[in-house]
């Protein structure tokens, strides 16, 4: 004889879809809906939170917030994402999130988390685990970023009592251990990249490799940012004050450098200085003109795709293994090998923490030469 189904607690009923719905009486004597949940356990937890808020007299305040337009468990993940984007500020600058960061978060929701873009009260831990087990095998780095963002959004919702608790409960999913960086490209490949590339890319790569600037910093360089000092007649310096992020392929947002230490003066050696000096003879003279632009007047920033495609071409032609960002690794590693202190590496690279600068004190294939020096 089959046993009778377990009796549901007062205030919870199972609807035709098999889900569990909460109905309760508020302290004002009116009947309210507390939401619909996939499992009986989730419904019980939600009901207990409501009952606790009635007991501690916080119910009316929480309900008023939701009625005033605050997001709730019925709001979608993308709605919570937009709330996150509009209210967050950068930890480093204290400014609103840059356009690139906003685009990054929206892309996460539209790509990796698309299956969860629905009322967040319907998202369960079992669904998240199934998604994670499949997605991380195909896109491990993207899965890590997506999980961390999902965890942040649902954690925010839980703190606001929009959902009973954060269903993200996978141990270690928020941790990413990158693969060790490979060896640097041979010096001969780097020399060919600079020597054989035509301008403006000859000068562009010279600044990237010997200056160690970030891509957005190079793209925003202006004629007035090039500094000359009679003390060093064969060398010039670059005054890094701004950086750009690409809102679209051809539209940029001008802002501050990536880190708090990003504003800095970067000196170039004689080779890079000569290359840049020769190139600047072909550029407009006005201090606000861009050093690298897609027009002759220096008004329009380079397109993101133009820089990316040129780097791919250079990799194919000259056997360079680094991406444009990793050319910065190459630059700062060479700088460290001259005997620079950690503080000097941090200053040149525009780093705010020692951990970032430590990455450039690494194996660059000099073991044989160093060992020979021990004789």
Secondary structure, 3 states (H helix, E strand, C coil): CCCCCCCCCCCEEECCCCCEEEEEECCCCCEEEEEEECCHHHHHHHHHHHHHHHHCCCHHHHHHHHHCCCCCCCCEHHHHHHHHHHHCECCCCCCECCHHHHHHHHHHHHCCCHHHCCEHHHCCHHHHHHHHHHHHHHCHHHHHHHHHHHHHHHHHHHHCCCCCCCCCCCCCCCCCCCCCCCCCCCHHHHHHHHHHCCCCHHHHHHHHHHHCCCHHHHHCCEHHHEEECHHHCCCEEEEECCEEEECCCCCEEEECCCCCCCCEEEECCHHHHHHHHHHHCCCCCCCCCECCCCCCCCCCCCCHHHHHHHHHHHHHHHCCCCCHHHHHHHHHHHHHHCCCCHHHHHHHHCCCCHHHHHCCCCCCCCHHHHHHCCC
